[in-house]
Amino acid sequence: MIDIISKQYFHLHNEKISYLFYVMKNGQLGHLYYGKDLGDLTEDDLRYIACHNNKASGTVKFAPEFSTFSLADRMQEYPTYGTSDFREGAISLEQGKDILYPDFKYQDYSVSNQRPRNLAKPGAYSEAGESQTLTIRLLDQDHQLELKLFYTIFKHNSAIVRNSQIRNIGNDDIKIQNLQSLTLELPTSDYDFLQLSGAWIKERHIKKRPLIQGITKIESLRGASSHQENPFIALTAKNVSLNHGEIYASNLIYSGNFVSQVEVDEWGTGRLMTGINPATFTWQLKKDEVFASPEAVIFYTNHGYNGLMTQTHQFAKQHIIDRKWQTIKRPIVINSWEACVFDFDEAKLLKLAQEAKNLGMECFVLDDGWFGHRDNDRTSLGDWSVDRKKFPQGLDHFSSALHKMGMQFGLWFEPGMVSPNTALFKRHPDWVVHHPYSRYSIGRGQYVLDFANPEVVDDIYQQMARIISKCHVDYLKWDMNRNITEAYSPYLKKLHLPQGEFFHRYILGVYHLYEKLLTSFPHLLIEGCASGGGRYDLGIMFYSPQIWPSDDSDAAERLDIMSGTMLAYPLSAFSNHVSAVPNGHVRRITSLKFRQDVASFGPLGYELDLNALSFPQKQAIHDQIEWYKQRRDLLVNGSFRQLIPLDDHNKYAWSVSKSKEQIIGFFRKLAKPNDTLDQYLSLSDLNLKAHYTINQQMTVSGKMLASFGLREPYQFNASNANTAQVAGDFQSYLFELKQD
């Protein structure tokens, strides 16, 4: 998978892609190609690809053996600003008051076949024989700096995982101001920039804009990947469709402040970069110290959006999320929040749990309100002790009752926050993120704990571990309801370290808490949450096999949230809850069938007062859960494809397939007159020699389905009242196809 030709050209390739770069005549690394597989290449082939005709008028003399050489129009692997290249660079360094212009020259390479899973920080992993990692070592002799670039290619995926690492081998301190995880140069910029953007309760909506000369970027400065932006971006060809057209995409395996951008120069070439946001970053590097950037991943497909999802989903499931969660059944949960909020006691919760058990649910998740004096959201965070008014016999007694009932026990924490009226805050006001001036802000009645400080992380871990162990917690919901303001660490001040290190050290502290918990409790299922979808990224997904995607559980809103999210993240990570109507955030009323059909794609849960439902409603839930359990592996771990163009925001259809089974969900928001015409959903990956049974009612040949498609459900009109399959607004219909 990795070929090195004449110790100058590097070719990473598999049956899907080729990635090419080389050592330029000035000793730096130049980029040549990333795209569909080019097969085996000769040195003559590579010389031909590397032939370069100067476009730039500016020249810089780099060495006596050649008189002119400019980086201004060169595609590079890890560019530096200011040495004839005036585009933004991937690295910025300072020494004392001096700005450095490093000249990293190629030294040597090594290849490794090992990429074990390491809980210390998130990153891609693989099993034996699945990947190869190329390490390129470069040296700046003048400034005594060593730079390593890492490239990992996988056997059956178009992904290339990259990151960078710098070592100070000199005697003087260095300050890193910018160290991006990857750069990808593209010879053309004739693409649209696709981002997953939005807001709280409206996360990860697809938004596109054309690339033009200058910089197009998204970023977060909130201390988390955020509701507003997501580290994933894609560059889509102008003619892209569901199954055709080129797409380049990148994602960052990181949960903190990030930037993802594309810069288009005067010749129309594009430079994609992603990594830690340099606007809030500084890192001090002393002699012999090393700093490594987070890992990032790039993808390529020429099979449109569905081709992209095949690659991004496979990568996340095989190389980010712990694979054991593909075989362990995701429990169907009942979450206490909407049914009880803060108003509950053990008896009330057990009544809800018993009804959930009767309907087929498997895990009771006790949400906020079980600890301290937590009768509202303005108190008790950081003092993780059981509220004895609500649980006079202890939380372990409640947990034991659930387990005897045959239910798993899930518990809510917000580990990164502290309330001002707690013993923790009174003991350690210096453990709160705040600048040293009299005025600093508080949000939602809580402060952010300084997870840059290892003592803080250990204290919270000890509190959580006692509860998890004593109460035999099976499932943990990890929340974060506040972004970081006045980002200043008293801990870093005490160590005389730059405050610019805070945001990165903070997120490393979050990862360290995950590591400690999963090391002590390896079978614990942790569901990520950050006021809903505020940290929905590959960094959290490395530890949490599923994430609460949005606080908006309205089924109609979830259609757009899911359509955006699925471009980058697998269905198995998308937690779904059927909630009450009118919906708490949009006041929309939709049918129970519509809500259950939407929520059935991915890990299923319920969040409503089951005891307030009618008998027919309970029976419908029971029947849906029985149906879901028989198809759970398919609906959670199957291959996901979109069947209706992504710019249609009224009709949605997608398929989930595995082996010889396929479930297709059709959803419509608002009824329209022309929807009564016969329309068909185009299907792919069909066996043309086989036959398919549809909803156990009719059998159709694969050849016929491939030629005509699957007929959409009959829409109501004035003359078909007896045969219409969907009628009115907010309707759904599920097709089940089984290959004979």
SERO-134033 format. One line per 10 residues: their letters; for each residue x, y, z of C-alpha. Coordinates in Angstrom, 1 decimal. Example, Ala and Ser with C-alpha at 12.3 -4.5 7.8 and 13.67 -1.06 7.14 Angstrom:
as) 12.3,-4.5,7.8 | 13.7,-1.1,7.1
//
This chain:
midiiskqyf) 0.0,0.0,0.0 | 3.0,2.3,0.4 | 5.6,2.5,-2.4 | 8.8,4.5,-2.2 | 10.4,5.1,-5.5 | 14.0,6.3,-5.8 | 13.8,7.5,-2.2 | 12.1,10.6,-3.6 | 8.6,9.7,-4.6 | 6.0,8.4,-2.1
hlhnekisyl) 2.9,6.6,-3.3 | 0.1,5.6,-0.9 | -2.5,3.6,-2.7 | -5.2,0.9,-2.6 | -8.0,-0.2,-4.9 | -9.8,3.1,-4.2 | -7.3,5.9,-4.1 | -3.7,7.1,-4.8 | -1.9,9.8,-2.7 | 1.4,11.1,-4.2
fyvmkngqlg) 4.1,13.4,-2.9 | 7.8,13.9,-3.5 | 11.0,15.6,-2.4 | 11.3,18.9,-4.3 | 14.7,20.1,-5.4 | 14.9,22.5,-2.4 | 14.6,19.5,0.0 | 11.0,20.3,1.0 | 8.0,18.1,0.3 | 5.8,18.8,-2.7
hlyygkdlgd) 2.3,17.4,-3.2 | 1.4,15.7,-6.5 | -2.0,14.0,-6.4 | -4.9,12.6,-4.4 | -7.7,10.9,-6.1 | -8.8,7.7,-7.8 | -6.2,4.8,-7.8 | -3.5,5.2,-10.4 | -2.2,1.7,-10.1 | 1.5,0.8,-10.1
lteddlryia) 3.7,3.8,-11.2 | 7.2,3.9,-12.6 | 9.8,6.6,-11.9 | 9.2,8.0,-15.4 | 5.5,8.3,-14.6 | 6.3,10.2,-11.4 | 8.7,12.5,-13.1 | 6.0,13.3,-15.7 | 3.5,14.2,-12.9 | 6.1,16.2,-11.0
chnnkasgtv) 7.1,18.4,-14.0 | 6.3,22.0,-13.1 | 5.9,25.1,-15.1 | 6.4,28.2,-13.0 | 3.5,30.6,-12.9 | 4.8,33.0,-10.2 | 7.0,35.9,-11.1 | 8.7,36.1,-7.7 | 11.8,33.9,-7.1 | 13.8,33.0,-4.1
kfapefstfs) 17.4,31.6,-4.3 | 17.4,28.5,-2.0 | 20.6,26.8,-2.9 | 23.7,27.5,-5.0 | 23.0,24.5,-7.3 | 20.0,26.2,-8.8 | 19.4,29.9,-9.2 | 15.6,30.3,-9.0 | 12.9,28.5,-7.2 | 9.6,29.8,-6.0
ladrmqeypt) 7.1,28.2,-3.6 | 4.4,30.7,-4.5 | 2.7,28.3,-7.0 | 3.8,25.0,-5.7 | 1.5,22.4,-4.2 | 3.1,21.4,-0.9 | 2.7,18.8,1.9 | 3.3,21.2,4.8 | 3.8,24.8,3.7 | 5.3,27.6,5.6
ygtsdfrega) 4.2,31.2,5.1 | 6.6,33.9,4.0 | 9.4,32.1,2.0 | 8.0,33.1,-1.4 | 4.6,31.5,-0.5 | 2.2,34.1,0.7 | -0.7,31.8,1.4 | -1.5,30.8,4.9 | 0.9,28.2,6.1 | 0.5,25.0,8.2
isleqgkdil) 3.0,26.0,10.8 | 4.0,29.2,12.6 | 6.8,29.5,15.2 | 8.4,32.1,17.3 | 11.7,32.2,19.3 | 11.8,35.0,21.9 | 10.6,38.0,19.9 | 11.6,36.6,16.6 | 9.2,35.1,14.0 | 10.8,32.0,12.5
ypdfkyqdys) 10.6,31.0,8.8 | 11.6,27.3,9.1 | 13.1,25.4,6.3 | 12.2,21.7,6.9 | 14.2,19.5,4.6 | 13.6,15.8,4.1 | 15.8,13.4,6.0 | 14.4,9.9,6.0 | 11.3,7.8,6.3 | 9.9,4.7,8.1
vsnqrprnla) 6.9,2.5,7.6 | 4.9,0.8,10.4 | 2.1,-1.8,10.2 | 0.9,-1.2,13.8 | -1.8,1.2,14.9 | -3.3,-0.1,18.2 | -6.2,1.6,19.9 | -4.9,3.9,22.7 | -7.3,5.5,25.1 | -4.8,8.2,26.0
kpgayseage) -6.1,10.4,23.2 | -8.4,9.9,20.3 | -7.1,8.7,17.0 | -7.6,6.2,14.2 | -6.7,2.6,15.0 | -6.5,-0.6,13.0 | -6.0,-4.3,13.4 | -3.1,-6.3,12.0 | -2.8,-6.1,8.2 | -5.4,-3.3,7.8
sqtltirlld) -3.2,-0.2,7.5 | 0.3,1.1,7.0 | 1.7,4.3,8.4 | 4.4,6.3,6.7 | 6.5,8.6,8.8 | 8.5,11.3,7.1 | 11.2,13.0,9.1 | 12.3,16.6,8.2 | 14.9,18.8,9.8 | 15.4,22.6,10.1
qdhqlelklf) 19.1,22.7,10.8 | 19.3,26.4,11.5 | 16.6,26.4,14.2 | 17.3,22.9,15.5 | 13.8,21.6,14.9 | 12.6,18.2,13.9 | 9.2,17.8,12.1 | 7.6,14.5,11.5 | 4.6,14.0,9.2 | 2.5,10.9,9.6
ytifkhnsai) 0.4,9.3,6.8 | -1.8,6.3,7.4 | -3.6,4.5,4.6 | -6.2,1.7,5.2 | -6.6,-1.4,3.1 | -10.3,-0.9,2.1 | -11.0,2.8,2.6 | -10.2,6.0,0.7 | -9.2,7.7,4.0 | -5.8,9.1,4.6
vrnsqirnig) -5.1,10.0,8.3 | -2.5,12.6,8.9 | -1.0,14.6,11.7 | 2.3,16.4,12.5 | 4.7,16.4,15.3 | 7.5,18.9,16.1 | 10.5,18.4,18.5 | 12.7,21.1,19.8 | 16.3,19.7,19.5 | 17.9,23.0,20.2
nddikiqnlq) 18.7,24.8,23.5 | 16.3,27.7,23.2 | 12.5,27.7,23.9 | 10.2,27.7,20.9 | 6.6,29.0,20.8 | 4.2,27.2,18.5 | 1.5,29.6,17.3 | 0.1,27.2,14.6 | 0.5,23.6,13.8 | -2.1,22.3,11.5
sltlelptsd) -3.0,18.6,11.3 | -3.0,18.4,7.5 | -2.8,20.3,4.3 | -4.3,19.1,1.0 | -3.5,20.9,-2.2 | -5.9,20.7,-5.1 | -4.9,21.8,-8.6 | -8.4,23.4,-9.2 | -10.9,25.1,-7.0 | -14.0,24.5,-9.1
ydflqlsgaw) -15.9,23.1,-6.1 | -18.6,24.1,-3.7 | -17.6,24.3,0.0 | -20.1,22.1,2.0 | -20.3,22.6,5.8 | -22.5,21.3,8.5 | -23.7,24.4,10.4 | -26.5,25.6,12.5 | -27.3,26.4,16.1 | -28.5,24.8,19.3
ikerhikkrp) -31.5,22.7,18.5 | -30.7,23.1,14.8 | -27.3,21.4,14.4 | -25.5,20.2,11.3 | -27.6,21.4,8.5 | -26.1,21.1,5.1 | -24.9,24.5,3.7 | -23.0,25.1,0.5 | -21.2,28.0,-1.1 | -18.9,28.3,-4.1
liqgitkies) -15.1,28.6,-3.6 | -13.7,31.8,-4.8 | -10.3,33.5,-4.5 | -9.5,34.1,-0.9 | -10.2,32.0,2.2 | -13.5,30.1,2.9 | -13.5,28.8,6.4 | -15.4,27.5,9.4 | -14.2,27.5,13.0 | -15.0,27.2,16.6
lrgasshqen) -13.7,29.4,19.4 | -16.1,28.0,22.1 | -13.9,25.4,23.6 | -15.9,22.6,21.9 | -16.5,21.7,18.3 | -19.9,23.5,18.8 | -23.5,23.5,17.7 | -22.8,26.3,15.3 | -20.0,24.5,13.2 | -18.6,21.1,12.8
pfialtaknv) -15.0,20.1,11.9 | -16.2,18.2,8.9 | -16.1,19.9,5.5 | -16.5,18.6,1.9 | -15.5,20.0,-1.5 | -18.2,18.9,-4.0 | -18.0,19.0,-7.7 | -20.5,21.3,-9.4 | -22.3,18.3,-11.0 | -22.4,16.2,-7.8
slnhgeiyas) -25.4,14.0,-7.2 | -26.3,11.2,-4.8 | -24.3,8.6,-6.7 | -22.1,10.5,-9.1 | -19.5,13.2,-8.9 | -16.2,14.0,-7.2 | -16.0,14.9,-3.5 | -13.0,15.7,-1.3 | -13.7,15.8,2.4 | -11.8,16.3,5.6
nliysgnfvs) -12.6,15.8,9.3 | -10.7,16.4,12.5 | -10.4,13.8,15.3 | -10.7,16.5,17.9 | -13.3,18.1,20.1 | -11.9,21.6,20.9 | -11.4,24.8,19.0 | -10.7,24.1,15.4 | -10.4,25.7,12.0 | -11.2,24.1,8.6
qvevdewgtg) -10.6,26.2,5.6 | -9.8,26.4,1.9 | -7.7,29.1,0.4 | -7.9,29.8,-3.3 | -4.9,31.6,-4.9 | -4.7,33.8,-8.0 | -4.3,30.7,-10.2 | -7.4,29.0,-8.9 | -5.6,26.3,-7.0 | -7.0,25.3,-3.6
rlmtginpat) -5.3,24.7,-0.3 | -7.4,22.8,2.3 | -6.2,22.9,5.9 | -7.6,21.7,9.2 | -6.4,21.6,12.8 | -6.4,23.4,16.1 | -7.6,27.0,15.7 | -4.5,29.2,15.9 | -6.5,32.1,17.1 | -6.6,30.7,20.6
ftwqlkkdev) -3.5,28.6,20.6 | 0.1,29.0,21.8 | 2.4,26.2,23.0 | 5.7,26.5,24.7 | 8.3,23.9,23.6 | 11.4,23.5,25.6 | 14.5,21.6,24.8 | 13.8,18.0,23.8 | 10.0,18.5,24.2 | 7.5,17.3,21.6
faspeavify) 4.1,18.5,20.5 | 1.8,16.5,18.3 | -1.2,17.9,16.5 | -4.6,16.0,16.6 | -5.1,13.5,13.8 | -7.2,14.5,10.8 | -8.6,12.5,8.0 | -9.3,13.2,4.3 | -11.6,11.3,2.0 | -12.1,11.0,-1.7
tnhgynglmt) -14.9,9.6,-3.8 | -16.2,10.0,-7.4 | -19.5,8.3,-6.5 | -21.3,11.4,-5.0 | -22.8,11.7,-1.6 | -23.6,8.1,-1.1 | -20.0,7.2,-2.1 | -18.8,9.7,0.5 | -21.0,8.2,3.2 | -19.8,4.8,2.5
qthqfakqhi) -16.2,6.0,3.2 | -16.9,8.2,6.2 | -19.2,5.6,7.9 | -16.9,2.7,7.3 | -13.9,4.7,8.6 | -15.7,5.8,11.8 | -17.1,2.3,12.6 | -13.9,0.4,11.8 | -11.2,2.8,12.9 | -12.6,5.3,15.4
idrkwqtikr) -15.4,3.7,17.4 | -14.5,0.7,19.5 | -15.6,-2.3,17.3 | -17.1,-4.2,20.2 | -20.1,-1.9,19.9 | -20.9,-3.4,16.5 | -21.7,-6.7,18.3 | -23.1,-5.5,21.6 | -26.7,-4.7,21.3 | -27.4,-1.0,21.9
pivinsweac) -30.1,-0.9,24.7 | -33.5,0.7,24.0 | -33.6,3.4,26.6 | -36.2,5.2,28.5 | -34.8,8.6,29.6 | -36.4,10.3,32.7 | -36.0,13.9,31.6 | -39.2,14.8,29.8 | -41.3,12.6,32.0 | -40.0,14.0,35.3
vfdfdeakll) -37.5,16.9,34.8 | -36.5,17.5,38.5 | -39.7,16.4,40.1 | -39.2,12.8,41.1 | -38.5,10.3,43.8 | -37.7,6.6,43.7 | -41.3,5.4,43.7 | -42.2,7.7,40.8 | -39.2,6.5,38.8 | -39.8,2.8,39.5
klaqeaknlg) -43.3,3.2,38.2 | -42.0,4.7,35.0 | -39.3,2.0,34.7 | -41.9,-0.8,35.2 | -44.1,0.6,32.4 | -41.0,0.9,30.2 | -40.0,-2.7,30.9 | -43.6,-3.9,30.1 | -43.3,-2.1,26.7 | -40.0,-3.8,25.9
mecfvlddgw) -37.4,-1.1,26.9 | -34.1,-2.3,28.3 | -32.3,0.6,30.0 | -33.6,3.2,32.4 | -31.5,6.4,32.1 | -31.8,8.7,35.2 | -31.2,12.1,33.8 | -30.4,15.4,35.7 | -31.6,15.9,39.3 | -30.5,12.9,41.3
fghrdndrts) -27.6,14.5,43.2 | -26.9,17.2,45.8 | -30.0,19.5,46.1 | -30.7,19.5,42.4 | -34.3,20.7,42.1 | -33.3,23.2,39.3 | -30.4,23.7,37.0 | -28.7,26.3,39.2 | -27.2,24.2,41.9 | -25.1,21.2,43.0
lgdwsvdrkk) -22.9,20.5,40.0 | -19.5,19.2,41.2 | -20.8,17.6,44.4 | -21.7,14.2,43.0 | -23.5,12.8,46.0 | -26.9,11.2,46.0 | -29.9,13.4,47.0 | -31.3,11.4,50.0 | -34.6,13.2,49.9 | -35.3,11.6,46.5
fpqgldhfss) -33.5,8.4,47.3 | -33.7,7.8,51.0 | -32.4,4.3,50.7 | -29.6,5.3,48.4 | -29.1,5.3,44.6 | -27.7,1.8,44.8 | -31.1,0.6,46.1 | -32.8,2.2,43.1 | -30.2,0.6,40.8 | -30.7,-2.8,42.4
alhkmgmqfg) -34.4,-2.6,41.9 | -33.9,-1.8,38.2 | -31.5,-4.7,37.7 | -33.9,-7.1,39.5 | -36.6,-5.8,37.1 | -34.3,-6.8,34.2 | -33.4,-3.2,33.2 | -29.9,-1.7,32.8 | -29.2,1.4,34.8 | -28.0,4.6,33.1
lwfepgmvsp) -27.0,7.8,34.9 | -26.5,11.5,33.9 | -23.4,13.5,34.7 | -22.1,16.9,33.7 | -18.5,16.3,34.8 | -16.9,19.5,33.4 | -19.0,22.0,35.4 | -19.5,23.3,39.0 | -22.2,25.3,40.7 | -21.1,28.2,42.9
ntalfkrhpd) -23.0,27.0,46.0 | -21.1,23.6,46.2 | -18.5,22.3,48.6 | -16.2,21.8,45.7 | -16.3,25.4,44.6 | -15.8,26.6,48.2 | -12.8,24.4,48.7 | -11.3,25.2,45.4 | -12.4,28.5,43.7 | -9.0,28.2,41.9
wvvhhpysry) -10.3,25.2,40.0 | -12.7,27.3,38.0 | -11.9,28.7,34.6 | -11.7,32.5,35.0 | -9.3,35.4,34.4 | -7.8,37.1,37.5 | -10.0,40.2,37.4 | -13.0,41.1,39.4 | -15.6,40.6,36.6 | -16.0,37.2,34.9
sigrgqyvld) -19.1,35.6,33.6 | -21.3,32.7,34.7 | -23.6,30.8,32.4 | -26.6,28.7,33.3 | -25.7,29.3,37.0 | -22.5,27.3,36.6 | -18.8,27.6,36.0 | -16.5,25.5,33.8 | -14.0,23.4,35.7 | -10.3,23.8,34.8
fanpevvddi) -9.7,20.4,33.2 | -6.2,21.6,32.2 | -5.4,20.9,35.8 | -4.9,17.1,36.4 | -6.0,17.4,40.0 | -9.4,18.6,38.9 | -9.8,15.7,36.5 | -8.8,13.2,39.2 | -11.2,14.7,41.8 | -14.2,14.4,39.4
yqqmariisk) -13.1,10.9,38.3 | -12.9,9.8,42.0 | -16.4,11.1,42.6 | -17.9,9.5,39.4 | -16.1,6.2,39.9 | -17.5,5.8,43.4 | -21.1,6.2,42.1 | -20.6,4.1,39.0 | -19.0,1.3,41.0 | -21.4,1.3,44.0
chvdylkwdm) -24.6,1.6,41.8 | -23.4,-0.7,39.0 | -24.0,1.8,36.3 | -24.3,0.3,32.8 | -24.8,3.5,30.8 | -23.6,7.0,31.3 | -24.9,10.1,29.7 | -22.1,12.7,29.7 | -23.4,16.3,29.2 | -21.8,19.7,28.7
nrniteaysp) -24.3,22.6,28.9 | -22.0,25.7,28.7 | -19.3,26.9,26.5 | -16.0,28.4,27.8 | -15.7,32.1,28.5 | -12.8,34.1,29.9 | -10.5,31.2,29.0 | -7.8,31.5,31.7 | -6.3,28.8,33.9 | -5.0,29.5,37.4
ylkklhlpqg) -3.2,26.2,37.1 | -1.2,27.3,34.0 | -0.5,30.7,35.7 | 1.1,28.8,38.7 | 3.3,26.8,36.3 | 4.3,29.9,34.3 | 2.9,28.4,31.2 | 1.3,30.4,28.4 | -2.5,30.8,28.7 | -2.6,30.0,25.0
effhryilgv) -2.1,26.4,26.0 | -5.4,26.3,28.0 | -8.0,25.3,25.4 | -5.9,22.3,24.2 | -4.9,21.2,27.7 | -8.6,21.5,28.6 | -9.8,19.1,25.9 | -6.9,16.7,26.7 | -8.2,16.7,30.3 | -11.7,15.8,29.0
yhlyekllts) -10.1,12.9,27.1 | -8.1,11.9,30.2 | -11.3,11.6,32.2 | -12.8,9.4,29.5 | -9.6,7.3,29.5 | -9.7,6.8,33.3 | -13.4,5.9,33.3 | -13.2,3.4,30.4 | -10.0,1.9,31.9 | -11.8,1.3,35.2
fphlliegca) -15.2,0.4,33.6 | -14.4,-1.0,30.1 | -18.0,-2.2,29.5 | -19.6,1.2,30.3 | -21.6,2.7,27.4 | -21.0,6.4,27.5 | -23.4,8.5,25.4 | -21.8,11.8,24.5 | -23.9,15.0,24.9 | -23.2,18.7,25.0
sgggrydlgi) -26.5,20.5,25.4 | -27.4,18.1,22.7 | -25.1,18.2,19.7 | -22.4,20.7,20.8 | -19.6,18.1,20.7 | -20.6,15.8,17.9 | -17.2,14.9,16.5 | -14.8,12.0,15.9 | -12.9,12.9,19.1 | -15.9,12.2,21.3
mfyspqiwps) -17.0,9.3,19.1 | -13.6,7.6,19.8 | -14.9,7.1,23.4 | -18.7,7.4,23.0 | -20.2,5.0,20.5 | -23.3,7.1,20.3 | -24.0,10.8,20.8 | -27.2,12.7,21.5 | -27.4,14.7,18.3 | -29.6,17.6,19.3
ddsdaaerld) -31.8,18.7,22.2 | -34.5,19.1,19.5 | -36.2,15.7,19.4 | -39.0,16.8,17.0 | -39.1,14.1,14.3 | -39.5,16.6,11.5 | -36.5,18.6,12.6 | -34.5,15.5,13.0 | -34.8,14.7,9.3 | -32.6,17.7,8.4
imsgtmlayp) -30.2,17.1,11.3 | -29.9,13.4,10.3 | -29.3,14.2,6.6 | -26.4,16.5,7.5 | -24.9,14.3,10.2 | -25.0,11.2,8.0 | -22.6,12.8,5.5 | -19.8,12.5,8.1 | -20.9,10.1,10.9 | -22.4,6.7,10.9
lsafsnhvsa) -26.0,5.8,11.8 | -24.8,3.8,14.8 | -23.7,7.0,16.5 | -27.0,8.8,16.1 | -29.1,8.5,19.3 | -32.8,8.8,18.8 | -35.6,9.4,21.2 | -39.3,9.4,20.7 | -40.6,12.3,22.7 | -44.0,13.8,23.6
vpnghvrrit) -46.1,16.1,21.6 | -46.5,19.0,21.3 | -42.8,19.0,21.0 | -41.1,21.0,23.8 | -38.9,23.1,21.4 | -41.1,23.7,18.3 | -44.6,22.9,19.7 | -45.3,20.7,16.7 | -47.7,17.8,16.9 | -46.8,14.8,14.9
slkfrqdvas) -48.2,11.2,15.0 | -46.7,8.6,17.2 | -46.0,6.5,14.0 | -44.1,9.3,12.4 | -42.0,9.8,15.5 | -41.3,6.1,15.9 | -40.4,5.6,12.3 | -37.9,8.4,12.3 | -36.3,7.3,15.6 | -36.0,3.7,14.5
fgplgyeldl) -33.0,4.4,12.3 | -30.1,4.2,14.7 | -30.0,3.5,18.5 | -33.6,3.8,19.7 | -34.9,5.5,22.9 | -38.0,7.0,24.5 | -38.3,10.2,26.5 | -41.9,10.9,27.6 | -44.3,10.0,30.4 | -45.3,6.5,29.5
nalsfpqkqa) -47.9,6.4,32.3 | -49.8,9.3,30.6 | -50.3,7.4,27.4 | -53.5,5.6,26.3 | -53.7,1.9,25.8 | -53.6,2.1,22.0 | -50.5,4.3,22.2 | -48.7,1.9,24.6 | -49.6,-1.0,22.3 | -48.2,0.9,19.3
ihdqiewykq) -44.9,1.4,21.2 | -44.8,-2.2,22.3 | -45.3,-3.4,18.7 | -42.7,-1.0,17.3 | -40.1,-2.1,19.9 | -40.7,-5.8,19.0 | -40.3,-5.0,15.3 | -37.2,-3.0,16.1 | -35.5,-5.7,18.2 | -35.9,-8.2,15.4
rrdllvngsf) -34.1,-5.8,13.0 | -31.8,-3.9,15.5 | -28.5,-4.9,14.0 | -29.6,-3.9,10.6 | -31.0,-0.5,11.7 | -28.0,0.3,13.8 | -25.1,-1.2,11.9 | -26.3,-1.4,8.3 | -25.1,0.6,5.4 | -26.9,3.9,4.9
rqliplddhn) -27.8,5.5,1.6 | -29.8,8.5,0.6 | -32.5,8.0,-2.0 | -33.8,11.5,-2.6 | -31.6,14.5,-3.5 | -30.3,16.4,-0.4 | -31.7,19.7,-1.6 | -35.3,18.4,-1.3 | -36.3,19.5,2.2 | -39.9,18.2,2.0
kyawsvsksk) -39.4,14.6,1.1 | -36.8,12.3,2.5 | -35.9,8.7,1.8 | -33.0,6.5,2.9 | -32.1,2.9,2.9 | -30.2,0.8,5.5 | -29.0,-2.5,4.2 | -27.0,-5.5,5.4 | -26.5,-8.9,3.9 | -29.7,-9.7,2.0
eqiigffrkl) -32.0,-7.3,3.9 | -32.9,-3.7,3.3 | -35.2,-1.3,5.2 | -36.2,1.9,3.4 | -37.7,4.8,5.2 | -39.9,7.3,3.3 | -40.8,10.6,5.1 | -42.8,13.6,4.0 | -43.2,16.9,5.9 | -46.0,18.7,4.0
akpndtldqy) -48.5,17.2,1.5 | -48.4,18.7,-2.0 | -50.8,18.1,-4.9 | -48.1,16.9,-7.3 | -47.0,14.2,-4.9 | -50.0,12.2,-5.9 | -48.3,11.2,-9.2 | -46.4,7.9,-9.3 | -42.8,8.5,-8.4 | -39.9,6.0,-7.8
lslsdlnlka) -36.9,5.7,-5.5 | -33.8,4.7,-7.3 | -32.1,1.7,-5.6 | -28.6,0.5,-6.0 | -26.5,-2.5,-4.9 | -29.2,-4.9,-6.0 | -28.7,-8.4,-7.2 | -30.0,-8.4,-10.7 | -30.4,-12.1,-10.7 | -32.4,-12.3,-7.5
hytinqqmtv) -35.9,-11.5,-6.5 | -37.0,-9.3,-3.6 | -40.0,-9.5,-1.4 | -41.5,-6.1,-0.4 | -43.2,-5.9,2.9 | -44.1,-9.6,2.7 | -46.7,-8.7,0.1 | -45.2,-8.8,-3.4 | -42.1,-10.2,-5.1 | -40.2,-8.2,-7.7
sgkmlasfgl) -37.0,-9.1,-9.6 | -33.9,-7.2,-8.8 | -33.6,-6.3,-12.5 | -37.1,-4.6,-12.4 | -36.3,-2.7,-9.2 | -33.0,-1.5,-10.7 | -34.7,-0.4,-13.9 | -37.7,1.3,-12.5 | -37.0,1.8,-8.8 | -39.2,1.4,-5.8
repyqfnasn) -42.5,3.0,-6.1 | -43.1,5.7,-3.5 | -46.1,5.1,-1.2 | -49.4,6.1,-2.7 | -50.2,9.7,-1.7 | -53.8,10.6,-0.8 | -55.9,12.4,-3.3 | -59.6,12.9,-3.6 | -60.2,9.6,-5.5 | -58.0,7.1,-3.7
antaqvagdf) -59.1,7.3,-0.1 | -59.3,3.5,0.2 | -55.8,2.8,-1.2 | -53.7,5.7,-0.2 | -50.7,4.7,2.0 | -49.9,8.1,3.3 | -52.1,11.1,3.8 | -51.7,14.6,5.2 | -48.6,16.3,6.7 | -45.7,14.6,8.5
qsylfelkqd) -46.2,11.1,7.2 | -43.9,8.1,7.0 | -43.8,4.7,5.4 | -41.3,1.9,5.8 | -40.5,-0.6,3.2 | -38.8,-3.9,4.0 | -37.0,-5.7,1.2 | -35.7,-9.2,1.6 | -33.7,-11.0,-1.1 | -35.0,-14.5,-1.8
//
